[in-house]
Amino acid sequence: MTRTVSISVAKSHLSELIGRTMYAGDHIIIERHGKSVAVLVPVDDYAEIEKARREKEGRVQDRRQQTFPAISPR
């Protein structure tokens, strides 16, 4: 489940929100002045997000190297 809370609610209920993230797997979006600024997610979800980001970064780097191969030094 995804919940959205203000930063003031997050400050006063941080332990509860972390518990909901850890045990229920909730994603908590934290807003400041009506704008999303941070997200609490379970560590396993974060690991998957980071893995996907690194894989995408690697594919982009591979395409750059194919498109603009380095000129070998003489």
N, C-alpha and C positions, 0 to 999 in steps of 0.2 A: 504494500500500500504506500502511496506517496502522500505526504502531508506537507502543507506549507505553513510556516510560522514566522512571526516577526522576530527580529533580532532580540527585542526585549523579552519576548516569551522564551526564546532559545536560551538566553542568559539565565532566566529564573528557573527553567525546567531542564537544564542541560542533562542532568543525570537520567531523568525520565526519557528524554529523547534518545540518548545513547542506548538505554535499555531497549527501547522500541526498535532501534536499528540493529542491535546485537541479537536480540531474541526473536523478534517478529520479522526481521528482514526489511523493515520499513525504510523508505528513502525520505529524508526530511529536507525540504527546500527552505532555506533561511532567507528572508527578505529584509531589506532596509529601505525605508521610504517607498515601499511598494515595488521595489526591483529585486529580483533574485540575485543574491551575492555569494551564496555558498550552498553546499549540499552535504548532508551526513549520509553516508552509505555504508553498508557492511563491508568489512575488509575484503571478503571474497569477491564482492562485486567490483570493488576498486581494483583488485588485481586483474580481473578480466578486462576492465576498461583500459588499464595501463598496457596490458598485453596487446590489445587491439590497436592502441595508439602507436606502440613500438613497431608492430607489423606494418601499419600504414606508413609510418615514417621510413621504414626500410624500403618499401615499394617505391615511394617517392624518390628516395635517394638513388635507387637502382635506375629509375627512369631518367633522372638527371644525368647520371653517368653514361647512359646509353645515348642520350641526346647531345651531351656536351662532353665527349671523352677528353680526358686530360692529355695535353700535349706532352709527350715524353721528352725528358731532357736529353741533350746531345752529349 
